Amino acid sequence: MLAEPPSANASVSAPTRLVVEGDALAWLHDNVAQPLDAVITSLPDVSELPQLGPGLDGWKRWFVDAAARVITWPAPGLPSVFFQSDVRYQGAWLDKSYLVQQAAERVGAQLVFHKIVCRRPAGTLSQGRATYSHLLAFTLGAPLIPKKPSADVLPDAGDMPWSRAMGTRACEAACRFLLDDTSARRVVDPFCGRGTVLAVANALGLDALGVELSGKRCRFARNMKIELG
């Protein structure tokens, strides 16, 4: 007997969210990417990793190594997207997009796009963290060419549920890129913090998985909900 087709009112399963408490790089080493996994993440700032020693050298090496590991984790053709904000450190300017692109060159990855995201209105004066962020996407394998044009400058990062969050509009731009131009259907954020990326991914119907070292942040990440306008 033939099965009846699903009715128009049949329920659709809600997107999943899993948050793992643990070290991001160890988790990436121990877990193979699934065929529909893509990464959206922000790597920690130098101020968040004092154990790497004084100065910038130890952190820069860690940052480039970590970015390279993130880029090589998804299956070929599936992207890794980075949201990174430049900072001043003891008077020196840190261009994190340069460090991520060093990692990409090391592993032979292609740059899909490089967008600027305004965290504050243009012209805002700043003494520390930059008032903009970089949104960069990379893939290994055949070049990934977006099917339609998109803005190179996002005028508003969106709401930031906590001080180090990736703005909700930046998260939405990254997730919509996955939906429109890739086969990815799960967002993995190995440095998920309080889970802004995970919540936006779920709001757009994507499954999400986050890894976070802080148990307190994990609890936030498991429960954060965001409604997109």
PAZAPA-4460 file (N, C-alpha, C; in steps of 0.05 Angstrom, whole numbers, plus 32768, in hexadecimal, padded with zeros to 4 digits):
% residues 229
    n_x    n_y    n_z   ca_x   ca_y   ca_z    c_x    c_y    c_z   seq   type   mol
   8011   7FE9   8000   8000   8000   8000   8012   8019   8000     1      M     A
   800C   802C   7FEF   801C   8045   7FED   8017   8056   8006     2      L     A
   802C   8062   800F   802A   8074   8026   801D   808E   801D     3      A     A
   800C   8099   802E   8000   80B3   8027   8014   80C9   8028     4      E     A
   8012   80DC   8016   8025   80F3   8017   8020   8104   802F     5      P     A
   8034   8111   8039   8030   8122   8051   801D   8139   804B     6      P     A
   800C   813F   805F   7FF9   8155   805B   8006   8170   805C     7      S     A
   7FF9   8184   8052   8004   819F   8052   8009   81A9   806E     8      A     A
   7FFA   819E   8081   7FFD   81A7   809D   8010   8197   80AD     9      N     A
   801E   8184   80A0   8030   8172   80AF   8046   8183   80BC    10      A     A
   804D   817C   80D4   8061   818C   80E2   807D   8187   80D7    11      S     A
   808E   819B   80D7   80A9   8199   80CE   80BB   8199   80E7    12      V     A
   80CE   8187   80E8   80DF   8185   8100   80EF   819E   8104    13      S     A
   80F1   81A7   811D   8100   81BF   8123   811E   81BA   811F    14      A     A
   812D   81CF   8118   814A   81CB   8115   8157   81C4   8130    15      P     A
   816C   81B5   8130   8179   81AC   8148   818F   81BF   8151    16      T     A
   8195   81BD   816B   81AC   81CC   8176   81B9   81BB   818B    17      R     A
   81D3   81B8   8188   81E4   81A9   819C   81FB   81BB   81A4    18      L     A
   81FF   81BE   81BE   8216   81CE   81C8   8227   81BC   81D9    19      V     A
   8241   81BA   81D1   8254   81A8   81DE   8267   81B9   81EF    20      V     A
   826A   81B2   8208   827E   81C0   8219   8299   81B3   8215    21      E     A
   82AC   81C2   820B   82C6   81B6   8206   82D8   81C9   81F6    22      G     A
   82F0   81C0   81F0   8304   81CF   81E1   82FE   81CD   81C3    23      D     A
   82FD   81E3   81B6   82F5   81E4   819A   8307   81D3   8188    24      A     A
   8321   81D8   818A   8334   81CA   8178   8335   81AC   817D    25      L     A
   8333   81A5   8196   8332   8188   819D   8319   817B   8191    26      A     A
   8303   818A   8192   82EA   817F   8187   82EC   817C   8169    27      W     A
   82F7   8190   815C   82FA   818E   813E   830C   8177   8137    28      L     A
   8321   8172   8147   8333   815C   8142   8325   8141   8145    29      H     A
   8313   813F   8158   8307   8125   815F   82ED   811F   814F    30      D     A
   82E2   8133   8141   82C8   8130   8134   82CB   8137   8117    31      N     A
   82C3   8125   8105   82C3   8129   80E9   82AB   8139   80E0    32      V     A
   82AE   814C   80CE   8297   815B   80C5   8284   814A   80B6    33      A     A
   826A   814F   80BA   8255   8141   80AB   8252   814E   8090    34      Q     A
   8246   8140   807C   8246   814B   8060   8239   8166   805D    35      P     A
   8227   816D   806F   8218   8187   806C   8220   819B   8081    36      L     A
   8238   8198   808D   8242   81AB   80A1   8252   81C2   8095    37      D     A
   824D   81DA   809F   825D   81F1   8098   8263   8200   80B3    38      A     A
   8278   8210   80B3   8280   821D   80CC   827A   823B   80C9    39      V     A
   826F   8246   80DF   826E   8263   80E3   8279   8269   80FF    40      I     A
   828E   8279   8102   829A   827C   811C   82AA   8295   811E    41      T     A
   82B2   829C   8137   82C4   82B1   813D   82DA   82A6   814F    42      S     A
   82F3   82A9   8147   8309   829F   8157   830F   82B3   816E    43      L     A
   8318   82A9   8185   831C   82BA   819C   8331   82D0   8198    44      P     A
   832D   82E6   81A5   8340   82FC   81A5   8358   82F6   81B7    45      D     A
   836D   8305   81B4   8385   8301   81C4   837F   8304   81E2    46      V     A
   836C   8316   81E9   8365   831A   8205   8358   8302   8212    47      S     A
   834D   82F0   8201   833F   82D9   820C   8351   82C1   8210    48      E     A
   836A   82C3   8208   837C   82AC   8209   8397   82B4   8216    49      L     A
   8396   82BD   8230   83AF   82C6   823D   83C3   82AF   8241    50      P     A
   83B9   8296   8240   83CB   8280   8245   83DF   827C   822E    51      Q     A
   83DB   828A   8218   83EE   8288   8201   8406   8299   8205    52      L     A
   8408   82A8   821B   8420   82B7   8222   841D   82D5   821B    53      G     A
   842F   82E5   8225   842E   8302   8220   8434   8308   8203    54      P     A
   842C   831F   81FA   8431   8327   81DE   841E   831A   81CB    55      G     A
   8424   831C   81B1   8412   8313   819D   841B   82F9   818F    56      L     A
   8434   82F2   8191   843F   82DC   8180   8431   82C2   8185    57      D     A
   842D   82BA   819F   8420   82A1   81A5   8403   82A0   819C    58      G     A
   83F5   82B6   81A0   83D9   82B7   8197   83D7   82B7   8179    59      W     A
   83E8   82C6   816B   83E7   82C6   814E   83EB   82AA   8142    60      K     A
   83FF   829B   814D   8403   8280   8144   83EB   826E   8149    61      R     A
   83E0   8271   8161   83C8   8262   8168   83B1   8269   8155    62      W     A
   83AD   8282   8150   8397   828C   8140   8398   8281   8124    63      F     A
   83B0   8283   8117   83B3   8279   80FC   83AF   825B   80FB    64      V     A
   83BB   824C   810E   83B8   822F   810F   839A   8228   8113    65      D     A
   838C   8236   8125   8370   8230   812A   835F   8236   8111    66      A     A
   8364   824C   8104   8355   8253   80EC   8359   823E   80D6    67      A     A
   8372   8235   80D3   8378   8220   80BF   8369   8207   80C5    68      A     A
   8367   81FF   80DF   8359   81E7   80E7   833B   81EA   80E1    69      R     A
   8330   8201   80E6   8314   8206   80E1   830E   8204   80C3    70      V     A
   831F   8210   80B2   831A   8211   8095   831B   81F5   808A    71      I     A
   832D   81E4   8094   8330   81C9   8089   831C   81B5   8094    72      T     A
   830C   81BD   80A8   82FA   81AA   80B4   82E2   81A2   80A3    73      W     A
   82D3   81B5   8097   82BC   81AC   8087   82C4   819C   806E    74      P     A
   82B1   818D   8063   82B6   817F   804A   82BD   8192   8034    75      A     A
   82CD   818A   8020   82D4   819C   800A   82BA   81A8   7FFD    76      P     A
   82BB   81C2   7FF8   82A4   81D0   7FED   8292   81DC   8001    77      G     A
   8294   81D4   801A   8284   81E0   8030   8295   81F5   803E    78      L     A
   8289   820C   8043   8299   8224   804C   829E   8225   806A    79      P     A
   82B2   8235   8071   82B6   823F   808C   82B4   825D   808B    80      S     A
   82A4   8268   809C   829F   8285   809C   82A9   8290   80B7    81      V     A
   82B9   82A6   80B6   82C5   82B2   80CD   82BA   82CE   80D1    82      F     A
   82B4   82D5   80EA   82AC   82F0   80F2   82C2   82F9   8105    83      F     A
   82D2   830D   80FD   82E9   8315   810E   82EB   8333   810F    84      Q     A
   82EF   833E   8127   82F1   835B   812C   830E   8362   8132    85      S     A
   8319   8376   8124   8334   837F   8129   8335   838D   8144    86      D     A
   834D   838D   8150   8351   839B   816A   836C   83A8   816A    87      V     A
   836F   83BB   817D   838A   83C5   8182   8395   83B7   819B    88      R     A
   83AE   83AF   8199   83BB   83A1   81B0   83D5   83B0   81B6    89      Y     A
   83D7   83BD   81CD   83EE   83CC   81D4   83F7   83DF   81BE    90      Q     A
   83E4   83EC   81B2   83EA   83FF   819D   83EC   83F4   8181    91      G     A
   83ED   83D9   817E   83F0   83CD   8164   83D4   83C4   815A    92      A     A
   83CF   83C8   8140   83B6   83C0   8134   83B7   83A3   812B    93      W     A
   83A3   8393   8133   83A2   8377   812B   838C   8373   8116    94      L     A
   8395   836D   80FE   8382   8368   80E8   837D   8349   80E7    95      D     A
   8366   8341   80F2   8361   8324   80F4   835A   8318   80D9    96      K     A
   8350   8328   80C7   834A   831D   80AC   8364   8314   809F    97      S     A
   837A   8322   80A4   8394   831B   8099   839D   8300   80A5    98      Y     A
   8398   82FC   80BF   83A0   82E3   80CB   8390   82CB   80C0    99      L     A
   8376   82CF   80BD   8365   82BA   80B2   836E   82B3   8096   100      V     A
   8374   82C8   8086   837D   82C2   806A   8398   82B5   8069   101      Q     A
   83A9   82BA   807D   83C2   82AB   807F   83BC   828E   8082   102      Q     A
   83A9   8287   8093   83A2   826B   8097   8396   825F   807E   103      A     A
   8386   826E   806F   837A   8265   8056   838F   825F   8041   104      A     A
   83A3   8270   803F   83B9   826C   802C   83C9   8253   8034   105      E     A
   83CD   824F   804D   83DC   8237   8056   83CF   821D   804D   106      R     A
   83B4   821C   804E   83A6   8203   8047   839B   8203   802B   107      V     A
   83A0   8218   801C   8397   8219   8000   8379   821E   7FFC   108      G     A
   836D   822D   800E   8350   8232   800D   834B   824B   7FFC   109      A     A
   8332   824B   7FF0   8329   8261   7FE0   8319   8275   7FF1   110      Q     A
   831D   828F   7FEC   830D   82A3   7FF9   82F4   82A7   7FE9   111      L     A
   82DD   82A2   7FF5   82C3   82A5   7FE7   82B9   82C2   7FE8   112      V     A
   82BB   82CE   8000   82B4   82EA   8002   82C1   82F6   801B   113      F     A
   82C4   8310   801A   82CE   831F   8031   82BD   8338   8034   114      H     A
   82AC   8338   8049   829A   834E   804D   82A2   835E   8066   115      K     A
   829B   8377   8066   829F   8388   807E   8284   838C   808B   116      I     A
   8284   8388   80A6   826B   838A   80B5   826F   83A1   80C9   117      V     A
   825D   83B5   80C7   825F   83CC   80D9   8253   83C5   80F5   118      C     A
   8264   83C7   8109   825B   83C2   8124   8251   83DC   8131   119      R     A
   825A   83F2   8127   8251   840D   812F   824D   841D   8116   120      R     A
   823E   8433   8117   823A   8444   80FF   8255   844E   80F4   121      P     A
   8257   8451   80DA   826F   845B   80CD   8276   8476   80D9   122      A     A
   828F   847B   80DE   8298   8494   80EA   829B   8493   8108   123      G     A
   8291   847D   8116   8294   847B   8133   82B1   8479   813B   124      T     A
   82B9   8489   814F   82D4   8488   8158   82D9   8471   816B   125      L     A
   82F1   8465   8169   82F6   844D   817A   8313   844D   8182   126      S     A
   8318   8445   819B   8334   8443   81A5   833D   8426   81A8   127      Q     A
   832A   8413   81A8   8332   83F7   81AD   8329   83E5   8196   128      G     A
   8314   83D6   819A   830A   83C4   8186   82FF   83D4   816E   129      R     A
   8304   83CB   8156   82FB   83D9   813E   82DC   83DA   813E   130      A     A
   82D1   83EE   8130   82B4   83F1   812E   82A9   83E1   8117   131      T     A
   82BA   83D0   810A   82B1   83BE   80F5   82BC   83A3   80FB   132      Y     A
   82B1   838F   80ED   82BB   8374   80EE   82BE   8369   80D1   133      S     A
   82CE   8354   80CF   82D1   8346   80B6   82BF   832D   80B5   134      H     A
   82B2   8328   809F   82A3   8310   809A   82AF   8303   8081   135      L     A
   82BD   82EC   8086   82CC   82DF   8070   82C3   82C2   806D   136      L     A
   82C1   82B9   8054   82BA   829D   8050   82CF   8290   803E   137      A     A
   82D6   8277   8045   82EB   8268   8037   82E0   824C   8031   138      F     A
   82EA   8240   801B   82E5   8224   8015   82FE   8217   800A   139      T     A
   82FF   81FD   800D   8313   81EC   8000   8306   81DF   7FE8   140      L     A
   8316   81D7   7FD5   830B   81C9   7FBD   8303   81DD   7FA8   141      G     A
   82EF   81D6   7F98   82E7   81E6   7F81   82DD   8201   7F8C   142      A     A
   82E2   8217   7F7D   82D9   8231   7F86   82BA   8232   7F8A   143      P     A
   82B2   823F   7F9F   8296   8243   7FA5   828E   825F   7F9D   144      L     A
   827D   8261   7F88   8276   827C   7F7E   8259   8281   7F85   145      I     A
   8253   8295   7F96   8237   829B   7F9E   8226   82A0   7F85   146      P     A
   820D   8296   7F87   81FB   8297   7F70   81F0   82B4   7F6B   147      K     A
   81F0   82C5   7F7F   81E6   82E0   7F7B   81F7   82F3   7F8B   148      K     A
   81F8   830C   7F82   8208   8320   7F91   81FD   8326   7FAC   149      P     A
   820F   832F   7FBE   8207   8337   7FD9   8218   834F   7FE1   150      S     A
   820F   835D   7FF6   821D   8375   7FFE   8239   836F   8009   151      A     A
   824C   837F   8001   8268   837C   800B   826B   838A   8026   152      D     A
   8259   839D   802D   8259   83AA   8047   823E   83A8   8053   153      V     A
   823D   839D   806B   8224   839B   807B   8223   83B3   808D   154      L     A
   8210   83C5   808B   8210   83DD   809A   820A   83DA   80B8   155      P     A
   8200   83C2   80C0   81F9   83BD   80DB   81FD   83A0   80E2   156      D     A
   820D   839B   80F6   8212   837F   80FF   81FA   8372   810C   157      A     A
   81E7   8383   8115   81CF   8378   8122   81D3   8377   8140   158      G     A
   81BF   836C   814E   81C0   836A   816B   81D7   8358   8174   159      D     A
   81E4   8360   8189   81FA   8350   8195   81F1   8348   81B1   160      M     A
   81E7   832F   81B5   81DD   8326   81CF   81F2   8327   81E5   161      P     A
   820C   8328   81DE   8220   832C   81F3   8238   833A   81E5   162      W     A
   824B   8343   81F5   825F   8356   81EB   8270   834A   81D5   163      S     A
   8275   8330   81D5   8286   8324   81C0   8276   8315   81AB   164      R     A
   825C   831A   81AA   824B   830C   8197   8250   8315   817A   165      A     A
   824A   8302   8168   8248   8309   814C   822C   8314   8148   166      M     A
   8229   832C   813D   820F   8339   813B   81FB   8327   812C   167      G     A
   81E2   832A   8133   81CE   8318   8127   81CB   831B   8109   168      T     A
   81CE   8334   80FF   81CC   8338   80E2   81E4   832C   80D3   169      R     A
   81FB   832D   80E0   8212   8320   80D4   820F   8302   80D4   170      A     A
   8204   82F7   80EA   81FE   82DA   80EB   81EA   82D3   80D5   171      C     A
   81D6   82E3   80D2   81C1   82DE   80BE   81CD   82DE   80A2   172      E     A
   81DF   82F1   809C   81EB   82F3   8081   81FC   82DA   807C   173      A     A
   820A   82D0   8090   821B   82B8   808D   8209   829F   8089   174      A     A
   81F4   829D   8099   81E2   8286   8096   81D3   8286   807C   175      C     A
   81CA   829D   8073   81BC   829E   8059   81CE   8297   8042   176      R     A
   81E8   829E   8045   81FB   8296   8031   81FC   8277   802F   177      F     A
   81FC   826A   8046   81FC   824D   8046   81E3   8242   8039   178      L     A
   81CC   824D   803F   81B3   8244   8034   81B1   8249   8016   179      L     A
   81BA   8260   800D   81B7   8268   7FF1   81CC   825B   7FDF   180      D     A
   81E4   8257   7FE9   81FA   8251   7FD7   8209   8236   7FDD   181      D     A
   8200   8228   7FF1   820E   820F   7FF8   81F9   81FA   7FFF   182      T     A
   8203   81E1   8002   81F2   81CB   800B   81F2   81C8   802A   183      S     A
   8200   81DA   8038   8202   81D8   8055   81E7   81DA   8062   184      A     A
   81E2   81C9   8076   81C9   81CB   8085   81CE   81C9   80A3   185      R     A
   81E7   81C8   80AB   81ED   81CB   80C8   8204   81DE   80CB   186      R     A
   8200   81F2   80DD   8215   8205   80E4   8224   81FB   80FC   187      V     A
   823E   81FA   80FA   8250   81F2   8111   8260   820A   8119   188      V     A
   825E   8212   8132   826E   8228   813D   8280   821D   8154   189      D     A
   8299   8218   814E   82AB   820C   8163   82B3   821F   8179   190      P     A
   82AD   8238   8176   82B3   824C   818B   8299   825C   818F   191      F     A
   8284   824E   8198   8269   8259   8196   8261   826D   81AB   192      C     A
   8271   8271   81C0   826A   8285   81D4   824E   8280   81DF   193      G     A
   823E   8295   81DF   8222   8292   81E9   820E   8289   81D4   194      R     A
   8218   8284   81BC   8206   8276   81A9   81F7   8287   8195   195      G     A
   81FF   829F   8190   81F0   82B0   817D   81EE   82A3   8162   196      T     A
   8204   8299   8157   8204   828C   813D   81F1   8274   813D   197      V     A
   81F1   8264   8152   81E0   824D   8154   81C3   8255   8153   198      L     A
   81BC   826A   8162   81A0   8272   8164   8196   827D   8149   199      A     A
   81A7   828D   813B   819F   8297   8121   819C   8281   810D   200      V     A
   81AF   826E   810E   81AD   8257   80FB   8193   8248   80FF   201      A     A
   818B   8243   8118   8172   8235   811E   815A   8245   8114   202      N     A
   815B   8260   8118   8145   8271   810F   8141   8270   80F1   203      A     A
   8156   8269   80E2   8154   8267   80C5   8150   824A   80BC   204      L     A
   814C   8238   80CF   8147   821C   80C8   815F   820A   80C6   205      G     A
   8177   8214   80CC   818F   8204   80CB   8194   81F6   80E6   206      L     A
   819D   81DE   80E6   81A7   81D1   80FE   81C0   81DF   8107   207      D     A
   81C7   81DC   8121   81DE   81EA   812C   81EC   81DA   8141   208      A     A
   8207   81DC   8141   8217   81CF   8156   822D   81E3   815E   209      L     A
   822F   81E6   8178   8243   81F8   8183   8256   81EA   8197   210      G     A
   826E   81F4   8199   8282   81EA   81AC   828B   8202   81BC   211      V     A
   828C   8200   81D6   8294   8216   81E7   82A1   820C   8201   212      E     A
   82B7   8218   8208   82C7   820F   8220   82B9   8217   823A   213      L     A
   82AB   822D   823A   829E   8237   8253   8282   8229   8257   214      S     A
   827F   821D   826D   8265   8210   8273   824F   8225   8276   215      G     A
   8255   823C   8281   8241   8251   8283   8237   825A   8268   216      K     A
   824A   825E   8255   8243   8267   823A   8233   8251   822C   217      R     A
   823A   8238   8231   822B   8221   8225   820E   8222   822D   218      C     A
   8209   8229   8246   81ED   822A   824F   81DE   8240   8240   219      R     A
   81EB   8257   823C   81DE   826C   822D   81D9   8263   8210   220      F     A
   81ED   8255   8205   81EC   824D   81E9   81D6   8239   81E4   221      A     A
   81D0   8228   81F7   81BB   8214   81F4   819F   8221   81F4   222      R     A
   819D   8238   8201   8182   8243   8205   817D   825D   81F5   223      N     A
   8191   8268   81E8   818D   8282   81DB   8179   827E   81C4   224      M     A
   8167   8291   81C2   8154   8291   81AC   8154   82AD   819F   225      K     A
   8153   82AE   8185   8154   82C7   8176   813E   82C7   8161   226      I     A
   812F   82DC   8160   811B   82DF   814B   8125   82F3   8137   227      E     A
   8125   82EC   811E   812E   82FD   8109   8117   830D   80FD   228      L     A
   811C   8326   80F7   8108   8337   80EC   8102   8333   80CF   229      G     A
***
